[in-house]
Amino acid sequence: MNENTTEKKTAGEVVKDSLRELGQTLVAFVKAPKALWGVNIPYVLEGLVYFGILTILGKYCSENVQLTDPQAGWVYSLVTGGITLAMLFLGGVSDRIGVRKALTLSFVLFLVGRFFIALSGTIPLGHGITSPMFFMMSGGLLIMVIAYGLYQPAAYAGVKRYTTPQTAAMGYAVIYGLMNLGAFFVGFVSPFVRRRFETTFPPNGLTAVFWAYVILVVISLLVTLFILTRKTDAEAVAKVEAETRALEQESNGEDKPKDEPAAPVAAVRINNIPFASLVILALAALVLGIKAKVGSGAFVPWGFPLAIVLAILAVWEFLRHRPDHPFRDKRFTFFIFILIPVQTLFAHNWLTLPYYLDRAFRGGVVSEYFEFFGNLNPIIIFVLAPIVAGLTARANIYKMMIIGTLVMALPTFLLAIGPNLWLFLTYVLLMSVGEAMWQPRFLQWISEIAPEGKTGAYMGIGQFPWFLTKMLTGLYSGYFVAKYLPNPDTGLPTHSQPMWLIYGFIAMVSPIALILAKGWMQGGMKQKQQ
């Protein structure tokens, strides 16, 4: 993206132009095809259900299933990491079967998986990591993981399918904001249902919350079936194509000549047996590495290092046969992997914050309504994401990544001062501003550089570092929670300050590395954007 301008403008003129452009984009987005709302409306409900489950899953594992805090952290790690891994393998399904079918299939699987999660706490199945209750919950979570691997790439592919170049940036920002809007509603739905049915579903009413989420999934499925029909899909595609041609005529003064169809390329057969074997061995080593001795949470010493070595070999085996794979691009790979440290703060929103609010603020209103305070970030993102997208639509993506990750990481040190409601609220506000600055643009960048017909696949590939973030963060978060935020039943005091200090230093790695690599990255980024 060319940063040179022929004339300089004052700050006021820049803001005025940005606001005018934001208004024009909003008007165009409101007039978007009906099919886009078939994607957006269920996305709000899915945001509520998904983040609602993440908010209470740790408490459910600890108090209902009666796992240890480290074991609960591993459940989080496998669920959230598994979702991203599922996107890596299932991201291209929507490209093959179509957005409408992929979304419908996703909600059917969501319904089945979340039904079993709710059922695990409804019928007496025992407790602990070896109990039928744990295995029923785990089976439901596994089905949910597969469903989400289909769902999010399909939803973003739908945004690309139903928006024009003029409305694309707003479309990605809005869908990102809608999931956050749904997550904000968790703070009202979850505590209300939990407290209302606490005696019906002992010991804490969390099972009732899971059943409420099953009902919301049914609604999402029905909305998808009745709004996103074959007819609305065809009408939306026709409308987008017509508006895109009109925009091209307006900018070029004439129709842009169509590209000649590319000559068919013969498919190359690749022997995937070595890759599959290494993946299976890596997963087996990982299971051994985190296999818990019931009640102790001990590690098999050599399992985890072996899993890392086998995973590296599997990646090498996969990439050496695919010269055009995005991971062969050093700048692209650096760009997405260097965000892992700051992305750990996203993971801590469900891995650590619910415990922090419930235990560090024990006995007060924050603890009593931990779901509400733990989901303030989403409503801020919902408000800020479209505004920031409009005001920074022409901003250099790499600079936005640097500023956004820095603004997101620095407030973590406020929590290192100690448990204080105002410090926490300040942290949430500033962190959310930073997130709104870089996260939607990053998703847009991945989607827009994807070749035609491979949007879902690229979205899945771009999410791979997020898989590593959630897996790695979940492996150590339970230890930190047990050490610095012990269960009140143990009688040990909480002392969360060192934990947040460490997490702050981890998050700062991303903006510092982006700054140091700016010269090397900018050249490649300009070429990518073009």
N, C-alpha and C positions, 0 to 999 in steps of 0.2 A: 504494500500500500504506500503510495507516494505521499511523503509528509511535506514536500515543498509546496509553497503556495505563492501565487503571483502577487498577492497583496496581503498586508497584515491587517487584522481586525482587532478591535478592542475586545476586552473580556465580555462587556455587555452585549456587543454585537454577536459574539460567538454563542452566548447563552440564548439570545433572542432567536438566532437562526436554528439552534438546536431545539428549542421549544416549538418553533413553527414546524420543523420537520417531525417532531414527536407527535404534534397534533394531526398532521397529515397522515402519518403512519397509523395512528389510532383509528382515524376515520376509515381508512382502507381496511384495517383489520376487523372492525366491527361489521363491515360488509362482506366478510369472508364467507365462503360457502357453508351451507348447513352441515355438511359432513365433518367439518373441522370441529363443530360443537359436539358431534358424536364421539370425538376423541377427547375433547376438553372436559366435558361434564363428568364422565366416569373417572377422569384423571384426578378430579377433586376428591371424589369418594375413595379412590384407591390411595391417595395421599393420606387421608384420615386413617384408613385401615392399616396400611403398611407401617406408618410411623406410630400408630397407636399400639400395634403389636410390639414393635421394637421398644417402646417406652415401658411396657409392663412385662416384657418377656424375662428380663433378669430377675425381677421381683417374683414372678411366677415360678421360675426355676428354683430360686432360693427358698421360698416359703411354701409353695404348693408341691413341687416335685421333690423338694428338699435336697438340692444339689449344693455343693460348696460354691463360694464365690468364684474361684478359678474355673470350676467346671461350668458354671453359668457363662463365664466369659468365653469359654471354648465353644459353647452352643451358639452364642452371638457370632463368633468368628466364622464358624462353619456355615451359618445361615447367610450372613451378609456377604461373606467371601464367596459362598456358593452361588449366590444370585449373580454376582459379577462374572464368575466363571461360566455360568449358564448363558449369560449374554454373549460371551466369547464364542460359544459353540452354536447357540441358537439364534444369534443376531441376524443371520441371513435368511431365516425362515420366512419372515414377512416379505422379503424380496421375491421368494418363490411362490408362496400361496396367496399373497396379497394382504394388505393392511387389515381389511375387514375380517377376513377369516382368522388371521393371527390374533387379533384382539378378542374375538369371540372365544376361540380356543383357550386363550389365556384366562378369561374369567371363569370358564367351566372348571379349569384346573384349580384356580384360586378357591372356588366354592368347595371343591372336594377336599383340598388340603386344609383349609381353615375349619371345615366341619370336624375333621379328626382332631385338630388342635383343641377346639372347644369340648369335644367329646372326652378327651383325655382327662379333663378336670371334672367331668360330670358323673362318671361312673367310677366306683372304687377299684383301683388297679394297683394299689401299693405305692411306695415312694422310693426314691433313690435312683441312682444311675443304672441299676440293673432291673428296675421295675417295669412291668407292662405299661404303666402310665408314661414313663420316659420314652419308651419305644413308640407308643401311639402318637405322642406329641412330636417326636422326631420324624415319624413317617409323614405326618401332616405338614411339617416344616419343609421336608424334602420336596413334596409335591408343590408347595408354595414357591420354593426356589426355582423349580423348573418353569412354573408359570411366569414368574417374573423375568426369567431369561428370555421368554417370548415377548412379554408385554412391553417393556420400556423401549427396546429397539423398534418395535412395531408402532408405538405411539409417536416417536420422533420421526419415523419414516412417514407417518400420516401427516405430520406437520409439514414436512417437505412437499408431500404430494398435494396438499390443499392450500398452499400459500404461494404467492408470487415473489419475485425478487424484492419488491417494495415492502411486502409484509412479512418476509421470512424472519428477520431479526426480532420483530415484535412477536411473531408466532412462537419462536423458541423461548423467548423471555416469559411469555404468558404461560406456556405449558409448564415451565420450570416453577413459575410463581403459583400456579394452580395446585400443584402437589403440596407446596408449602402452605397454601391456604387450607387445604384439607388437614394437614398436620396440625395447624393451629386449633382446629375444632376438636382435636383430641383432648385438649385441656378442659373442654366442657363436657364432652360425651363420656369419656372414661371415668372421671371422678363421680359424675352423677350416677352412672350405671353401677359402678363399683360399690358406692355407699348404699344405693337403693337395694341391692340384692346381696349385701354382705352376709346376712343370716341364711339366705336361700342357698348360696354357694360359698360355704366356709372354705378357708379361714378369712378370706379378704375380698370376696366378690369378683375376683379377676376372671373367673370362668364366665360369668355373666357378660363381661365386656367382650370376651371372645365370641359369644353367641350373637351379640349386637353387631359385631363386625361381619359375621356370616350373613346376616340380613342385608347389610350394606352391599356386600358382594352380589347378592341376588339382584338388587336394584341396578347396580352397574352393568350387569349382564343384560338386563331388560332394556336399559337405555341404549346400549350398543346395538342390540338387535333391532330396535324400533327406529333409531335415528340413522345409524350407519348402514343403510340398505344399499343394494346394487344400484338403485336409481339415484340416490343422493351421491354415491361415489362417482358415478358417471357424470352427473351434472357438475360436480365440483371440479373434476378433472377438465371438463370442457371449459368451464368458466376461468380456471387458472390459466389454461393455454391461451384463451382469447385475451385476457388481461396482460399476460406476459408479452404477447405479440404487439399489443397496443403500446406497452412501455418501451419496447424495442423501437417501434416506429417513431415514438415521441423523442427518443434519445438519439436515434440515427437518421431519422427523416425518411427511412424506407425499411422495408422488410429485410430482416437479416437472412442471408441465404442459408438454406439448410445444409448441414454437413452431409457429405456422401456417406452412406453406410459403410462401416468398416468391414474389411474382408474377414470372413470367418477364420478363426485361429484354431488349429487342431488341438484338441485336449491332450495334455501330457499326463500319462499315467504315473502316479507316484506310489511307491511302496511305503505305506503308512504303518506296517507292522512294527518296525523298530521304534517309531515314535510312540505308538500305542503301548508297547511293552514298557518303555521308560516311564510313561505316565502312570501306568498301573503300579510299577515298582515304587515310584515316588510317592503315590498315595498310600501304599502299604507302609512305607517307611514313616510317613507323616502320622499315620494312625498309631504306629508303635511309639513314635516320639511324644505324642500327647495322650497316650493311653493312661488313664488314671487308676492307681490303686485306690479302691473305694475308701473315701475319707481322707486320703493323704495327698492326692494330686501329684504323685511323683512322676518324673520323666524317665523313659528309657534313654540312657545317655547318648547312644549312637544313632538313634532313630531320626531325630530332627536334622543333624548335619548331613546324614545320608540322603534325606529327602531333598535338601537344598541342592546337593551335587547332582542327583538324578533329575531334578527339575531343570537345572541348567543344561544338562545333556539333552533332555527332551526338547527344550527350546532350540538348541543348536541343530538337532536332527530335523526339526520341523522347518526351520528357516533356510537351511542349506539347499533345500529342494525348491524354494520359492523365492527367486531373485526379485520379484516385484512386490513382495510383501512389505507393508508399511514399516515393520520393525527393522527392515534393512536400511531404512533412512535414519542416519545417526541423529540428525537434528530433531526429527519427529519423535524418535524414541526418547531422547533426552528431555524433550519438552513435556511429554506426558508422565515420565517416571519421576522427574524432579519435583513434581507436585505432591508426591506421596507424603512427605513430612507435614505439610500444611493440611493435607486432607485427613490426617489423623484427628484433627479437631472435629471434622464431620462425624467420624466414628465415635468419638467420645460423647457426642450428643445423646447416644443411646447406651454406650458401653459404660460411661462414667457418670454423666450428669444426673440420671435418675437416682443412682445411689448417693451421689453428693447432696442432692436436694433433700432426699429422704432421711439421710443419716446425719449430715453435718448441721442441718437445721432442725434436728429432731425436737418435737414438742411444739412447733410453731405452725403458722398457717402455710409456710413454704413447704414443709414436710407433708402436711395434710393434703395439699393440692399440688403435689410434685409434678403431676402430668401437665398442669396448666403452665407452671413456671418453666418446665423443661421444654415446652413447645412455643415459647415466645419468638424464637428465631424465625420460624416459618411465616408468621404473619408479617414480620418486618420485611422478609424477602418478597412476599407477595406484593407488598406496596412498592418496594424499592426497585425490584428487578425490571419491570417495564419502563419506569422512569429513567433509571440508569442506562438501560439499553437505548432509549431514545436520545438521551443527552450525549452518549458516547458512541453512537452508531458509526461515526467516522474516525474514531480514535484508533490508534495503532494497537493491535491486539497484544503484542508483547509488552508494551508499556502498561497496558491495563492489567496484565498478569502480574507484573512486578508490584505495582501500586496496590492492587487488590489483595494479593497474598500478604504483603507487608501490613496493611490495615487489618487483615484478618488475624494475623499471628500475634502482633504486639499486645492486644488487650488481655491475652492469656495470663500475662504477668500480674494483672490486677487481682486475679483469684489467688495468687501466691501470697497476698497480704493477709488473707484469712476469710472465713465465711462471713459475708456481709451482703445483705440484700441489694443495697445500692451499687456496690462494686459488681455484683453479679449482673444486675440489669445493665450497667454500663458496658460490661464485657459482651453481653448478648447484642446490644445495639451496635457497637463498633465492629464486632466480628461479622454481623449480618451485613453491614455496609460493605466490608471487604469482600464478602462472598458474592454480593450482588454485582460487584464490579467485574469479577473475573469468571465466575462459574458458568453463567449462561453463554458468554462469548466463547468460552472454551468448547462447549458442546456444539455451538453453531459452527465453529471452525472445523471440528472433526467432520460434521455432516456435510459441509460445503466442499471440502476437498475430496470427498468420496466420489469415485467414478460413478457414472450413471448406472443405476441398477444395483449398487453395492452399499447403499446408505446404511441399511441394517447391519451388514457385516462390519463396516468401518466403525459404527457406533459400538459394537461389541468389542472390537479390537482396542478402540480408544479407552474402553473401560477396564482393560486388563490391569493397569497399575492400581485402580481402585479396588480390584480384587485382592491384590497383595496388601494394600493398606488395611483393609478390613480383616484379612487373615492375620497379619502380623500384630495389629493393634489388639485384636481379641485375645491373642496368646498371652500378652503381658498385662492387659488391663485388669483382669481378675486378680492377679497378684497385687497390683497397686491398690485396688479397692480393698482387698483383705488386709493389706498392711496399713494404709492411711485412712480407710473408712470402714473399720471393722463392724461386723454385725452387732447391733445393740445387745443382743442376747449374750455376747461374750463378755460384756461389762468393760471392754477396753475403750478408751477415749479416741475420738477422731482427731487427726492432725493432717489436714489436706494440703497445707501450704507447700511442702516439698514436692508433692505430686504435681501440682500445677506449675511449679517452677520448672520441673523437668519437661513437662509437656510443652511449655512455652519455648524452651530452647530447641526442642525437636521441630516445632512448627517454623521457627525462624530459619531453618536450613533452606527452605524453598525460596523465599525472596532473596536471600543472600546469594544463593547459587544462580538464580536468574539474572541478578545484577552482574555477577562476575562473568557470565557467559553471554552477555548482551551483544558484544561485537560479533562473536561467532554465529550467534543465532539469527541476528537481524537479516543478514544476507540471505540465508535459507528461507526465512519466514516470508520475505518479500516475494521470493520466487513461488512459494507455496500459495500465497494469497492470489497471485496473478494466475 
